[in-house]
Amino acid sequence: MSAASHTVVIRGTGSYAPAKVVTNHDLSKTIETSDEWIVTRTGIRERRVAGRHEDPSDMAAEAGRAALKAAGLTPADIDAIIVATMTGDLPFPSTACLVQHKIGARKCTAFDLAAACSGFVYGLEVASSLIRAGVHRHVLLIGAEKLSSILNWQDRTTCVLFGDGAGAVILSRGEGPGARNSIIGIRTGADGEDAGLLYQHAGGSRHPATADSVAHGQHFLRMNGREVFKHAVLVMEKTATELLKEHGYTAADVECVIPHQANRRIIETMAERLEVPLDRFFINLDRYGNTSAASIPIALDEAARAGRLRPGGLVLLVAFGAGLTWGAALLRWPAGA
Ligand SMILES: CC(C)(COP(=O)(O)OP(=O)(O)OC[C@H]1O[C@@H](n2cnc3c(N)ncnc32)[C@H](O)[C@@H]1OP(=O)(O)O)[C@@H](O)C(=O)NCCC(=O)NCCS
C-alpha cells in the first residue's frame, strides 16, 4: 500500500455541554426580547453557558475524553490534536496544547485551526489528509467554543443566537483489508471580501485591548445578520450539491444531513433547495443555539448516540461561518463508530 492511499475511519465521537442552561425566557428578563420572537426567527429555545472558570480547553478535554472512550483508545495513542475554535482560552499558546496537557496526551503534535463556524469541516479535511498521507495514525479533532465570553449580553440581535460547548471525533488510519473509508469527500471554501459581515473588532494585534476598546465594547462579536443569512443559504446548498455531484451521488442518497446549527430557517430553506425532507436533517439548535465550531461535532455525536446514523449510510455535513468560510463533508458512517 502506498503512503498516499491509507483509508480514514471515524472511530469515535464525544461531546460536552456546560451544565448551565439559559432559556429564552431568562434572556427576556434582561433584554427586550421574547421566547416567541427567538423561536420564530431562529428555532432556538435555550443555550448552554460555560461557568466563569470553565474554559474552552476544559470543554474540549471532556469531549475529547468521551471520543477516546468511544474509540477504545488512550491519550497515549493520539498522534495529533486539532482544536477548531474562535474563542480559544488565550491568544497563545494554542488551546490544543492546553487540551494535550489536560488529557495527558504527552507526545503528540497539537495546534488550533481558525475557520469560525466552518472550523470542524476544515479540521476534517486537514486531519483526514494527514492520515491518508501516512503522517499520523490517530487524530483527535475537536470543535470547542465559549462564545458567551465575546457576546454583548445587552445586544439582542446577537446574544440570543449563540451558546457554548465542545464536540470531538477520533479519526484513525484504517487497519486491515476490510477497513472502509469513512470520508468520501470534503469541499471547503472562503471569501475574505465579506470578512466584515461577522467579526470581532478588537483584541487582535490590529486593535489590541485598551481601556478605550473595552469601554466601547469592541471585543464583542459583531454581525450583519440579514446578509449572513442570505450568504449561508446560498453557499451551503451550492457546496453540498457540488460535493455530492463530484462523487456521483444526489441529495436523495443521503440518509442524514448534519448542518451547522445556526438558525432553523436557514436549515429549512436549505432542505427545500436540496429537496431533502427535513426529517433527514439532524437538528439540536433548539437546545444549544449556535456553538460555532462545536456545533457540527456536538450534533454528530448526538446523532450517533441516538442511532440516527446507520452503519454504511451516507452522512452529509454542511458548514458556514465568518471569514466568510464554508465547507461540506460526505461521510460513509462506519460500522463500530
Ligand atoms: C439574526 C436574525 C435571527 C435576525 O432575523 P431577521 O428576521 O433578519 O430580523 P431583522 O434583523 O430584520 O430584525 C427585525 C426586527 O427584530 C428586532 N430584533 C432583533 N433581534 C431581536 C430579538 N432578539 N428580540 C426581539 N426583537 C429583535 C430588530 O431590532 C428589528 O426591529 P426593527 O424592525 O424595529 O428594526 C437573522 O438575520 C439570522 O439568523 N441571521 C443569520 C445569523 C447567523 O446564523 N449567524 C451565524 C452564522 S455562522
The ligand as a Gaussian input file, in Angstrom:
#p B3LYP/6-31G(d) Opt

LIG

0 1
 C      -30.271000      37.464000      13.292000
 C      -31.592000      37.036000      12.653000
 C      -32.265000      35.992000      13.510000
 C      -32.488000      38.264000      12.586000
 O      -33.719000      37.887000      11.979000
 P      -34.397000      38.832000      10.921000
 O      -35.687000      38.205000      10.559000
 O      -33.383000      39.085000       9.836000
 O      -34.655000      40.107000      11.764000
 P      -34.146000      41.590000      11.498000
 O      -32.670000      41.676000      11.714000
 O      -34.708000      42.039000      10.181000
 O      -34.857000      42.361000      12.670000
 C      -36.264000      42.525000      12.689000
 C      -36.642000      43.296000      13.917000
 O      -36.477000      42.464000      15.068000
 C      -35.696000      43.144000      16.038000
 N      -34.921000      42.173000      16.798000
 C      -33.668000      41.741000      16.565000
 N      -33.322000      40.846000      17.488000
 C      -34.377000      40.711000      18.322000
 C      -34.624000      39.945000      19.462000
 N      -33.700000      39.090000      19.964000
 N      -35.811000      40.026000      20.052000
 C      -36.774000      40.861000      19.584000
 N      -36.586000      41.621000      18.504000
 C      -35.397000      41.544000      17.875000
 C      -34.820000      44.068000      15.242000
 O      -34.359000      45.131000      16.050000
 C      -35.769000      44.537000      14.167000
 O      -36.587000      45.532000      14.702000
 P      -36.955000      46.814000      13.807000
 O      -37.698000      46.271000      12.618000
 O      -37.787000      47.613000      14.736000
 O      -35.644000      47.435000      13.447000
 C      -31.358000      36.505000      11.226000
 O      -30.955000      37.534000      10.377000
 C      -30.315000      35.422000      11.198000
 O      -30.495000      34.381000      11.780000
 N      -29.202000      35.662000      10.507000
 C      -28.142000      34.672000      10.428000
 C      -27.333000      34.776000      11.674000
 C      -26.416000      33.615000      11.824000
 O      -26.843000      32.493000      11.752000
 N      -25.138000      33.903000      12.070000
 C      -24.131000      32.939000      12.295000
 C      -23.727000      32.297000      11.021000
 S      -22.437000      31.189000      11.306000

